[in-house]
């Protein structure tokens, strides 16, 4: 049994998939990964991929010298640890072996510095339930062939899965440039220009907005409900069903 409490209240409990019992707070929504074009495969990144994958990942945020691509060596190492929520995926040409795409699925890093969560021994549970799609990139020669869509679906399936020693995420969110709004909408994501809000037993947690960017969110489990609602940070997408609501 994997379980946790937030501010003294039970917030998540899930039995091992071997027991055949439903995972809380909802069932995993099945995800079908689209077929890739001939000549490429998606696989887990390994430590030796860090250097060749870096210039590919930089394409996701080319004007930011401190982008998430700098986390690659650490992220890849963590993705190999059984108790971490991090996953790094690479797209490889089968003939040449060159890496031509990739992305990262990370726990919600902002949870660790949120003023309502700092000091909580269970902040990692919230971070794991709210997965982040990061640094999605495909080199120009392979764009327009469905690889990016396949990578997103691959991350959805992996982040939502309840593996041994891991919590399966309830939602997947991505911070992206406005011109990618239609791309994510076409994959079933819901736009929230002013960030997200999540009710928890301790109160309402807000994250965002990020200047110049947009947030899009997709449920990975049944029972998750999303509704645009006015908050102190603007009209955020309030997401219910990730955790129990505030105590009364």
N, C-alpha and C positions, 0 to 999 in steps of 0.2 A: 504494500500500500504506500503510495506517495501522497503526502498531504501537507497542508500548510495553514497558517493563520496570519491574518493581517490585523494588527493592532488588537490582538486577542480574540478575533473572531475567525471561525472556520471559513476559508475562502475557496478551497479547491481540494478535491480528493479524487484520485483515480487509481483503479486497480490495474495490475499488469494486464496487457492484452492477452496473455496466455490464459487468464481466468475467463475470458469471454464476456466480461461485464462491461457495460457502457461506461465510457469515459465522461466525466463531468468537466465543464458545465454543459456540454452538448455532444451529440454524435459528430464524428468527422464527416464533413461533406466530401463525397468522392470527387477526385480530380482526374481528368483524362489529359495526359500530356500529348500534344499534337505530334504527329510523325515529323521527324527531321528530314531535311533533304539528304540525298545520297552524298556521302563523302565526309560527314561529320558525326560525332557522337558527343553526348553530354556525360561527364563523369565527375567524381569527387576530385577536387584539387589536392595535390600532394605538396610537401615542403619544397620539392625541386621545381614546382610550378611558380613559385612566388616571383622570381625575376622575369620570366617570359610573360607572365600574366599581368604584371604591373602596367606596361604600356597599353594593353587592351582595356583594362579597368579605367585607366585615366581618360579614355574616350568618353566615359559617362559624365565627367566633370572636368573638361580640359583646361578651364580657366582658373581652377582652384588648386594652388600648389600644396595645400594641406588637405586634399580630398581623402576620401575613405580608402583609396588605393594604398595609402601609407600604412594601413592596418593589415595589409595582406599577410605578411609573415605570421603575425600574431593570430589573425583570424583563421588561417589554414591550420596552424598548430592546435587551436582550440577546437576546430571542427573535427579533429581526430580524437578528442577526449570524450569519453562516454557520457560525462555529466554536463557537458556544455551544450548550449542551444545554437551555437554558431555552425553555419554550413557554408562552404565555398564550393561553387560548381564551375567547371571549365568546359568550354566547347573546343574539341580538338579535331583537326583534319585527320582523317584516317590514313591518308597516303603520305603526307609530309610530316605529320606529327605536330604541326604548328598549332598554337592556341589562337583561336579566332573569336572567342567570345567568353563571357563569364558573368557571374553575379555572386553576391553574398546575401545570405539570410542571417540576420543578427538579432539578438534580443534588444529590446527598447532601451538604448543606453541612457536616454533622458530620465528614466525611472530612478536611476541610481543617484541623481542629483536633484530630484524633485523635492521641494521643501516639505511636502506632506509625507514623503516616504523615507527621507534620510534618517538613518538610525534604525529603521525597521529591519529585523533579521530576515524578513520574508520578501524584501524588495525584489530579489532575484526571481521570485515566482511571478510577480506582475510583469517584470521584464520579459520573462519567457512566454507568458500568455499573449503578449503583444509583440509579434514578430515584425521585423523591418526588412523590406526588400531594398538592397543597396547596391549601387555601382553596376547596374545592368548595362552591358555593353557588347556590341558585335562590330567587328571590323567592317569597313565599307564594302569590301569585295563580297561579303556574305550577307549583306543586309537585303531586306525585302524577300527573304526566303522562309520566313516563319520561325527563325531561330530565337528571336527575342520572345515571341509568344510562348514557345516551348520552354524557354528558361523560366519565365514567370510561372507557368503551370507546374514545372518541376519544383520550384521553390514552394509553391502552395502545398503541394502534396507532402514534401519533406517537412515543412514547418508545422503542418497540422498533425502529422503522424505522432502517435504516442509510443515512442520507442522505449526500450528498457533503460531506465535511469533518466528519462527526459519527460518534461511536460510538453504536450502538444499545444501549440498556440491556438487561441480562439479567433484572432484576426491577424491579417497581414496588411501593413500600411507602407506606403511609399511616399517620399517627398520628391517632387519632380517639377520640372519647368512647365509653365502653362501650356506650351505647344504639344506636350505629351498627354494632355487631358483626354483627348479622344482615344488615344491608344489604350490607356488604362480603362476607360469607360467601356471600350469594346471587349475587354476581358472580364467585365463584371464588377469593376471597382466603382465606388461611389465617391464623388468629389466633395471635399470640404476645404474651401479656400482659407478658412481661418483656424484650421487645426482640429484637434479631437478632444473630447471630454469623456471620461470614464467614471461612472458611479462606483464607489467602493464602500465597504463597511465603515471606513474612517471618514468618508466624505467624497466630494467631487474633485477628481483630478483632471486638470486641463493641461494640454501640451500644444504650444503653437501660439500664433502663427509664425512662419518663417518668411521673412521679407523676400519678395520676388519669386517665391515658389508656391506650389499647391500641395495639398495632401489628398491622396486617394486611398480608400480603405476597402477591404474585401473580407467578409466573414469566412472562416475556415471550419466553423462548427454550427450545427443547428441551434436555434434559440437565440442567436445574436441579432439584436435589433438596432438599427441606426436611424437617427432622426436629426435633421438640422435644427438647432436650438440656440437662441441667444444666450451668451455667456459673457463674463467679464472680458474675454479676449475676442469677442466678435460672434458671428453666427457659426458656431462650431458644429461638427458632426458628433452628437452624443451617442455613445455606443453602450448599449445595455446587454447583459448576458455574458459579458466577459467575467465579471465577479458579481457576488450578491450586492444588492443596493445598500445605501446608508442605513445604519441601525436607527431604529426609532425608539 
